[in-house]
């Protein structure tokens, strides 16, 4: 056998080092797993390989009777509010999008909520569910980790829609979510309240939208602790409208707060219709009273006003997991607790302390309880939604049940229920609570 040429081992070592260096200089994929591209041209080889291996999410569009949404997120999402590049596959269609975690409370959950942002020229479309859920520029994937019934948010938004066709609506439906190619559970897909969703309902995109994010958004000159407010803007974040920041950004919501907080009774009664869509805010109190919205009577609400002096404020509900017999942390709330929330919300107090407002408001509640919000209607919705999500909810419970039962906020409790028992609890709570409501307005 011939002797190796002199220097060949050194050359091989050099090539090996060079190869490692070159490999290290190659661009790194931002994705944690291989992701099919949204076209047949870019990354076509990877896309074709995924299809051949049966991994293309475009072929997996339904599971347990519900639509499947596949979400792929580049790298890992940070704990702040920043967006990351994302791919969304739904109903066989691929979307280039961005995603971020959302929710002050749900950010602590092992099963977290997401906001999906679709760029101009793309919209998320679901024409069959929620009476049409198409043309969305942003959607929310709401985690029901703190709702063992998986349906409180949908039920609350549906009741809001049933109260009046003139309400600004928040549509919702249930879907199964896969994250980076792996099963992630049952979610509620919900409208993102912004200028796009409001424009789709005929609102002026130049209007101002404020989100109440803290209990200080209570329409009072005092904060939630009873101390004088340094500013009437406390508790609000501005989401849409000009100016976005600086002087005047919060002037309009401050003016509304000052009117509610300090105007004499006669002026409040006479002028409130010029300030606000009265039915919106009366129906907010009705929804809070009948569904026991313990965490959505000051914060977790949107307030919108189109531009112009003659335009009136509108209310939009949000974050309804603390409802129908439970608080935000899943603690039980008895059906015989009939809170009017007048201590928390000065607007509610102003409406209820004036007989000329209170009596028509009670009559409207009476009418709703015997028509669109009749007990049988609500129980029928619970039955319908529970049957629709039954298989998916049981699968989610098998996947997340241990994490739910051992979550630090409630792992010492002995009254944690599974899906089936929670639905029965919901039925019983509505029966008892509605009976008391009917007695109250008789």
N, C-alpha and C positions, 0 to 999 in steps of 0.2 A: 504494500500500500504506500502510495506516495506521501511525502511529508507535506503538512499544510504549509501554504505559502506564508512567508514571514509577514507579520503585521495583520493577518486576517482576523485574529481574535479581537485586536484593538479596533479594527474597522467595524466588526460586528457590534461591539459594545457601543461604539459611537453612533451607529445606525439605530440601535435600540434606544439610546438616550434621545436622539433626534426625533425618533418616532413618538416617544412619550411627550416630548416638548410640543411637537406638531399637534398631537391629539389634544394636549392641554390648551392649545391656542384655538381649537375649533369652537365655534359658537355653541353655547350650551342651550338646550331647549328650556323654555320657561315653564313647560308643563311637567307635572309630576308623573303623568302616564301618557302614553301615545294617544293623540286626539285626532280623529278624522277632520280634515279641513272642510270648509264650507263650500268648496268648489271642486270640480273634477280636474282642475289644472294645477293648482298649487298643492304640493304634497300628494300628488295623485297616487304614487306608489304606496305610501303609507295608508292612504284611504282604501285602496284596492286590497291591501293585505288585511286590513281590519275587516273588510267585508268578507273576504275568503275565510277568515277565522271565526266568523259569526259575531264579531265584536262591534260592528257598526251600530251605534245607538239609533240610527234612523229606522232600523228594523224592529225596535222594541218600543212600541208606542202605547201599549196598554198592559195593565197588570191588575188583577183582582177587580176588574170592572171599572178601573179608573185610568185616566190618561197618565202617561209617564213623562216626566221632565228630566232630562239628563243635563247636569250642570258640570262643566269642567272649569276649574279655576287655575290660572297660571300661578306657579310657585305656591306660596301659602298666604292666606289673607292675614293682614296685620290686625291688631286689636283695636286700632283706631278706626276712623270712618273712611279711610282711603279705599279707592276702588282698585281692583286688579282685572287684568284682561281675562275674559271668560268666553267659553263656547256653550251655547244652549241648543240642545236638540229636542224638538217637540213636534209631535204629529208628523214625523218624517222630514221636518225642515230644520236646517242648521242656521243658527243666528250667531253672528259675531257680536259680543256684548261685553259689558263690564259688570263686576259683582263686588259687593261688600257685605260685611256683617252689619246687622242693624239691631236696635233695641237696647235700652239701658239695662233692663233686667235680663232679657234673653241672651245677652252676650255672655252671661255666666253659665248658660245651659250647655251641656255636652252636645245637644242637638239644637243648633243655632238658627236664627232667622237670617234671611238674605234680602237685599235689594238688587234687582237686575235692571241694568240700564242699557237700552238699545239705542244705537246711534241714529242720527238723522237718516232717513231713507229706509229704515227697517222698523217694523212694528211687530209686537208679539200678538198672535192671533189664535183665539179659541172661539170659533163661531157657534159651537153647539151648546156650551155650558153657560150657566149664569145669565141666561137670556141674551147671550152674545157678549163675548169678552174679547173684542178685536180692536186693532189699531192702537195698542198700548205701547208707549215709549218707555215706561217703567212699570215693573210689577214687583210685588213683595211676596216672598216665600215665607209664610208665617209658621213658625214652629209651634205646635200645640203641646210642647213638652210639659207645660203646667196645666194642661186640660185633658184629663183622662177620657173625657167624652169625645174629644177631637172635633167638636162641632159648635162650641159656644160662640166663636167669632162669626161663623156663617149664620148662625141663628140670629144674633144681634143685628147684623147688617141687613138680613132679610126682613126682620121686623121693622127696621127703620124705613126700608123701601115700601113695605106694605102700609105704613101709616099715611103716606101721601105720595102720589106720583110726582109732585113738584119738588120733593126733597132732592138735594144733591146726593147722589147715591155712591156707595162703595160696593162694588160687586166682588163676589168671592166664589170659589169652587175648590173642591178637594182634588189632590193629585199625589201620585207617588213620585218621589225624587230619588235619583241616583246621583251621587257626588263622586266625580273622578272615576266613574265606571263601577262604583260599588253602591249597593242598596243603602239608602240613607233614611228612608221612612216616609210616613204620611205627612203631608203638609197642606196648608190652606193657601191657595194662590189668591192674592188680594190686590185690588187696585192700589196704585201708589197715588196719593193725593198730591197733585201738582198742577201746573198750568195746562199741561197736556190733557189730563183727565177732566179738568174743569172745562176746557175748551170743547171737548167732545160732548159736554152737556150744555153747550150753548153759552158758556161764560166767557167774558172778555179776558184774553190772555194777558192784558196789561194790568189786571187787577192785583190787589195785594192779598197775600195768603200768610196767615200767622198760625203757628202751631203752639198750643199750650203744652209746655213740657214740665211744668212744676205746679204745685198747689197754689202758688202765689198768683196764678192766672185766674183769680177768683172774683173779678169785677168789683173789687173793694179798694178803698184807699188804705187798707191795712193788709199786711201780709198774712200768710196762713197761721202764723204764731200770734197774731193780734197786734203786731207792732206797726206804727205808721210806715208806709212804704217810702223809700228814698226816690223811687220812680214808679209810675204806673205801668211801665213796660215789664215789670218783674214777672217772670214765669213764662214769657213768650219768646219764641224764635221766629224771625221773619224768613219765610221760605220762598216767596215770590213777590215781585213788584219793585218799583223804584221809589225812592232810593233804597239800595240794599243795606247801606250802613250810614253812620254819621247822623248829623242833625236832620230830623224829620223822618227818619226811617220808620220810627215807631209812633209817629204823631197820631195816626188815625186810630190805632188800637188804644192809645192813651186817652184820646178824646171819648171813645166809646166807654171805656172804663170809668172816666170821670162822670159821664152822663148817668150811667147806671148807679154809681156809688153815691153821688151827692145831689142829684136833682130832686126837688120836692115831689111829693107823691102825685100832685095834680099834673105837674110837667111830665113826669115819667109816664103816667098813664096816657096823656095826650100826645106825646111826641115819640114814644118808643117805636111806633109804626114807621116813622120817618127815618129812624136810625137802623132798624133791623127788620128782617123778614120775621114777623112776629110768630107765625106758625112754626118756623124752624126752632126757635128758642123755647117755645112752649112744649113742642114735641121732644126736645132734648130732655126737659124735666120729666115728661111722661115716660120716655124710654128709660131714664135713670131710675125712676120710681118703680116701674113695673119689672125691670130686669135686675134691679139692685146693682147698678153700675158703681160699685164702691170706689173704683180707681179711675173713673172717667167722668167726673162731675166738675172738675176744674181743668186739670191737665188731661192729656190724651184726647184733645179736641182740636179741630181746625176751625178757623174763622176767616171767611173770605169776603172781600168787598171789591166790586168792580169800580173802575175809575169814574170820577164825577161826583159832584156834591149830592145828586139825587139818588145815588146808588145805595142800596141797603146791605147790611151785614147778613151773611149766611153762615149757618153752622153745619159742620160735617163730623160725624162720629169717628172715633178711632180707638183701637186697642181695647177690645171688649172681652178679654179673657177673664177679668174679674167681674163676673156676672152670674145670674141664675144659680145662686146658692154657693158661690165660692169667691174668696178674695184672690188677689194676684198671686199669693203664695200658696194657693190651693186650700187654705183653711176654710172650714165650713161656715156658711152664713145661714142662719135659720130663716125659714120662709116667713115667720111672723115678725121679722124686723122690717118695719115699714118706714124707712128713712126718707125724708123729703130733701135732705142735703142743704137745708137753708143755712146751716152754720158754715158750711164749706163754700157755698156759692152765693154771693150777694145778689146776683140776678134772680136766682130762684126765690130768694127771700123777698125781693121787691115784688115779684109776681104774686106770691102767695099771701103777702100781707095786705094786699089791696082787694077788697071784696069784689070790686068791679072787674078785676082780672081773674081772681081765683075761681069765681063761680062758673064762668064760661069754660075755664080750663078744666075744672072737674067734670063739666058736662061733656067736653070733648073726650076726656078719658073714659067716661061712661059709654059713649058711643063707640069708641075703638074697642073696648072690652066686649062689646056685643056685636061687632062686625069683623073688621080685618084683623084684630088682635084677640079674637075670641079664644077661650081656652082650648077648644077643639082644634082651632087653626094651629096654635103653637104646638100642641101635642102631635098633630099630624106632621108638622115640619120635623120635629124630633124623630119621629118614626121613619120618615122618608130619608132624612140624612143618615140616620144610624144604619138603615138597611143598605144604603148606597155605599157606605165606607166600611161595612162590617168586616169583610175579609182583610182589607188593607189595614184596618185598625188593629185587628188581632195579630197580624204579622208585625206591625210596628211595635205593639206591646211585647211580643216575644223578643224583638231586637233591643228595645230600649227600656223594658220593664225594670230590670235590675238597677240601671242607672237612675231611673225615675224614683224608685223606692228608696234608694240610698242617697239621693241628692241632699246636701247638707241643710238646706233651708227647711226641709220637712221630714228628715229621716228619723226623727224621734216620735213621729205621730203614728197612731195605730188605726187611723180611719182612712188611710190611703186606699182607694178603690181602683179596680181594673176597669177596662172599657165597658163591659156588659153591666157591671154593677153601677158604674157612674151614669150610664144612660138611664137606668132605673131610678137612681137618685134624682136626676134631672127631671124625669117625669113626675115623681112625687113632689118635688119642690115646686114645680109649676102648678100642679093641682092645688096645693095648700096656699101658695102665694096668691094665685088668681082668685081663689075663694075669698081671701081677705080683701083684695082689691075691689071685688064686686060688692062686698059688704060696705066698704069705705065710701063708695060713690052712690050707693043706693038712695 
